[in-house]
Amino acid sequence: MVVTEPPLFACFNERADERPTGAGMLLITTTKCRDHDHSELALAYDAPLLEADARSFAGVLEHMVQSGSRFQPGQSLQIGWSMAWLVSHPNQILGFEEPDMTSMPLVRQPGLTHSLRHLRLHKDTLESVLNRDVLSFPSLQQTCLICTRLAGSSSFLMDRRQPQGRDSG
């Protein structure tokens, strides 16, 4: 994997040796996918604390490609509870877009910052009370019920049941 720190105001780099990212984003690019006749994957994120998570996810993607998975522009991928979409970048590189987490309907933005951050928060929360092997993510496309009295309450209780259809459980 290659880690790149682009110029602060680079939006899309034109040079062949640079990879496209959003302004000021860090970048990890896979290096083993071409060995399997597949485009390399570029993971852009803007929080240095997410580097280990981005590296880990890049490793998972490389393993998936090595095992026969193929990724193409327009394809969606669930990352934790969130969704990401593969997009084509120059030099036969595939990048990612994710929801901006503020707009409804969803608006896509370059990178994986929100997805990686939420994945880290979910893992850390789970591991603070349970074993990692029980990790189960609902999908961004499923529903979740929240009590209308939660905002005014000083108490907090989380409960999750078996997911059914579009109900996250």
ABEGO torsion letter per residue (X at the ends): XBBBBBBAABABBABAABBBBBBGBBBBBBAAAAAAGBBBBBBBBABAAAAAAAAAAAAAAAAAAAAGBBBBBGBBBBBEABBBBBBBBBGGBBBBBBBAGABOBBBBBBEAAAAAAAAAAAAAAAAAABBAAABBBBBAABBBBBBAAAAABABBBBBBBBBBEABAX
